[in-house]
Every structure is written in C-alpha cells, then in structure tokens.
Amino acid sequence: MNWLVFHVASGQSFFSGAALITLAVVLSTAKKRGVRRISTLSFLIGLISVVISSTAIPYWFYAVVAAITLVWIGSVVVGRWRWWPSAAAVVGWLTCAAVELPYHALPALPPVDSAAVTIIGDSLTAGMGENEAETWPNLLAREHDISVHDYSHVGETAASALNRIRPHDIESPIVILEIGGNDLLGSTSSKQFALDLSALLEHVCVPGVQVAMFELPLPPLCHEYGQIQRTLARRHDVKLIPKRVLLGVLGESGSTLDSIHLTQAGHQRMSDRVWQLLESALDPNVHSSR
C-alpha cells in the first residue's frame, strides 16, 4: 500500500493537516512576504489533508474550529493582526488533535474468566472459499488455545450479520466485530447503516460481554460512517480498534490477493494483530504477571 494512501485512510493525515494549519497560523505573523506565502501554502495543504482524512469528529466541533479559523483568516486578509485570532486558531486545532488522538490507540480489554471469543465479520475475516488459506479466527484458536465462535461470512453487512447471529446466544465474554465494509462500499446509505449497526450492537452488547469493533478506513468525504460507528460505540460501551491496525495488515507486502482479501500471510498477520488486543484479557500468564 502506498504510504500516502495509508496516511490518508488511517486518519493520520488529520494530524499532519492540523500541524500544517497551526504552522500557517504561526508563520502568518511574519512580515516577510516569502514567509507569508509559505504560510498560505501550508494552510492550503493542511486544509486538504484534514478534509480527505474523513476524520469523524462531530460536525459541531468542526463548525466551531472553522469559525475560529475564518476569524483568523479575516484578520490576516485585512492586515490588522491581533494576537487573539491567531491564538484561538492554534488552540482550536491543537484541541482537535487532542480529541482525535485517543481513537488511534489500541484499546485495553480487562481480563475475563473464559478464554472464548465470538467473531462477526465479512469476507476479510471469512476468506474467499473452502480451499482458501486458514483464516485468522482459526489461527487464533489454534495458536493460542482459545475457543473461537466464528460467524463471519462472505458479503456480510451489518444487517445480514444481525440475521445470522440473531438465533444464537452470545456465550463468549468478548465479541469482535469486523463489519461495515460492504455497507460502506455497497448500496447501504449512511442512515440505513446507522439503523443496522445499532440493531446489531443492541443484540451483541449484553451484560458480561466486552465488544470491540474495527473502525472503518474511510474514503475522502465519508465522515458519516465513521461518526455513526463512534456514536454507537459510545452509546453501547464498545471499544474501537483503530483504522491503522487493519490498514497495517492490508498494507504489508504479500498480505492481500486484491488489496482487500487476505492471503495466508495476511491472515497470519491479522491473527497476530488481534492477539495483541486480546492477550491482556485472555492470557493467564499476563494476568499472573500483573
């Protein structure tokens, strides 16, 4: 995967964009024309980086920071520099970065009594056929001696996943959701995705069960799907797995057949990444060492 694609799809371009806008604000105080041109270029590149990152910060937060930024731009255009528009713009963008940063850290799962996991996913988890590589849920079960209930299926959406899991009781203390890619890339509207994902989470988020969900890597200007995931995750106390985890697997050489579906090496890498999430909750040696 091209580093620029990873930088954008993982949401990291939001931070570089915020940094460039902050730099532009600082440079705008200079009197030299060349420095101010650099400030303008830095602002434009930073703004583009933020927009294409599809970072799912609430719209009202974006509106506040945009208003502050416009006040700063106005002060620069009219040539009447005041310290407070620049300071407010710097604080606004640094606050945005601070609000977004926790979503890029791997969540911690508290220890559980039963070494069992339920996995709900699409073809990225299920593989592409019976003669395919050993899937990452199977690798997790075999390599770490845990019970894995795998309900992943090719072509799965949030709605079809609910239909598949509805007849079954959730008996594992941990549920992992790798779902939503087919909704995002298919014909599911953001409004319908919100309804479908909400219903799925209501079914799996039962007392005594920890749920972790992969955040969707988002194409530019697809904020809504990310905002839906984050809103519902807060409502149902779901842990979000950063986009960089999934993209890190997809981006490694030899991990995919077609940039999405995993090879054997890709399934192994995915298993290793997911175990990093599960280890503190499921490995008794980790428990005893604390």
C-alpha positions, 0 to 999 in steps of 0.5 A: 500500500502506498504510504500516502494512501495509508496516511490518508485512510488511517486518519493520520493525515488529520494530524499532519493537516492540523500541524500544517494549519497551526504552522500557517497560523504561526508563520502568518505573523511574519512580515516577510512576504516569502514567509507569508506565502509559505504560510498560505501554502501550508494552510492550503495543504493542511486544509486538504489533508484534514478534509480527505482524512474523513476524520469523524469528529462531530460536525459541531466541533468542526463548525466551531474550529472553522469559525475560529479559523475564518476569524483568523483568516479575516484578520490576516486578509485585512492586515490588522493582526491581533494576537487573539485570532491567531491564538484561538486558531492554534488552540482550536486545532491543537484541541482537535488533535487532542480529541482525535488522538485517543481513537488511534490507540489500541484499546485495553480489554480487562481480563475475563474468566473464559478464554472464548471469543465470538467473531462477526465479520465479512469476507476479510475475516471469512476468506474467499472459499473452502480451499482458501488459506486458514483464516485468522479466527482459526489461527487464533484458536489454534495458536493460542488455545482459545475457543473461537465462535466464528460467524463471519461470512462472505458479503456480510453487512451489518444487517445480514450479520444481525440475521445470522447471529440473531438465533444464537446466544452470545456465550463468549465474554468478548465479541469482535466485530469486523463489519461495515465494509460492504455497507460502506462500499455497497448500496447501504446509505449512511442512515440505513447503516446507522439503523443496522449497526445499532440493531446489531450492537443492541443484540451483541452488547449484553451484560458480561460481554466486552465488544470491540469493533474495527473502525472503518478506513474511510474514503475522502468525504465519508465522515458519516460512517465513521461518526455513526460507528463512534456514536454507537460505540459510545452509546453501547460501551464498545471499544474501537480498534483503530483504522491503522491496525487493519490498514497495517495488515492490508498494507504489508507486502504479500498480505492481500490477493486484491488489496482487500482479501487476505492471503495466508500471510495476511491472515497470519498477520491479522491473527497476530494483530488481534492477539495483541488486543486480546492477550491482556484479557485472555492470557493467564500468564499476563494476568499472573504477571500483573 
